[in-house]
Amino acid sequence: MPRVSIEGLDKVFDVNEAEILYDSLFDRGHELPHGCLSGSCGACRIEVLSGAENLQMPGVIEKNTIEAICDEYTKKNGPDSLQGKEIRLSCRAKVLGDVKIKPFK
């Protein structure tokens, strides 16, 4: 059973494999920042601190939204500001193994 940890929380969440990250945490009493919950607004963006390989590859909707988020972020914070960061959408990412995340602002 995959485990999800969130930076700054002492709690670790056991989730079912292939569950959507946002839904799995919500069902276990933890609500991440969110908006539309369909992958279009990007309000549910997270940074994957470890275990990025344990999330299912992003689909087209998630890829497009992440690309827009990253473009805006680098314009505001500089071209190297996202170096080494893995950005995903919690409302679209499916958990396949252990991950550690934090909301991305």
N, C-alpha and C positions, 0 to 999 in steps of 0.2 A: 504494500500500500504506500503510495507516494506521500511525502511529508512536505508541507509548505511552512516556511518561517518568514516572518516579516521583521525587518530591521526595527529595533526599538521595542519589540514585544517579547516577553519571556515565553509566550505560548507558541507551541508548534501544532499545526493542524494536520491530522491524518485525513487524506482525501482519496476518493476513488479514482483509479486510472481513467484517463480520457474525459474527466470532468472539466468543464470550463472553470477557469481559476476563480473568477468573480463569484460565480454561482456556488462553487464548493465552499468558499470562505463564508459567504452570506448564510448558507445553510447551517454553518457551524457557529454562527453568532458574531461574525466579524464582517463589517461593511467597509469596503474600500471606496475611495472617491469614485464617482461615476456620473454619467449624464444619460445619454440615450440608450446605453446597453446594447447597441447594435453594431458598434464599431465605426461609426461615422464621425462622432464629435471629438473623440480623443481624450475626454475627461477622465477616463479610467486608465490612463497611461501609467505604466510602472517601469521601474528599472530592475532588471534581473541581475542580482548581485552574484549569484552562483546557480549552476544547474540550467543554464539556457538551453543546453542540448536535451534537457528533459521536458521541454515544451514542444508540442506539435508545431511543425513549420507553419508560419502564418499564411493565411489565404489571401486572395486578392483584396478584399475589403480592408483587412488589417494592414496589409502591405501599403496600400494607398494612404491610409490614415497616418501610419507611422512615418512614411516619407514626408508628408505635409508637416507633421510635428517636428521632425528632424530639420527640415529646411528652415522653418520659422525659428527654431532654437539656435541653429548655427548662425543665422543672420543676426540674431540678438546677442549671442554670446561668443561668437568667433568660430572660425573653421575647425579648430581643434577641440571644441567644447564637448563633443560627444565621443571623443576618442576613448576606446575601451569600455563604452557603455552599451548595454543591450536593452533597447526599449521595446516593450510589447504592450498590448492592450489586454487588461484583465478580463474584459467581457468577451474576448475572442480566443485567448490562448487556452489550449487544452493541456492539462498536466499529465505527463507520462512517467515522471520520476521526481525525486526531491529537488526543490527549488527554494531559493531565498530571494525575497523581493523587497522593494520599498516603493511607495508612490513617487512618481517623477513629476517634478514641478517645473 
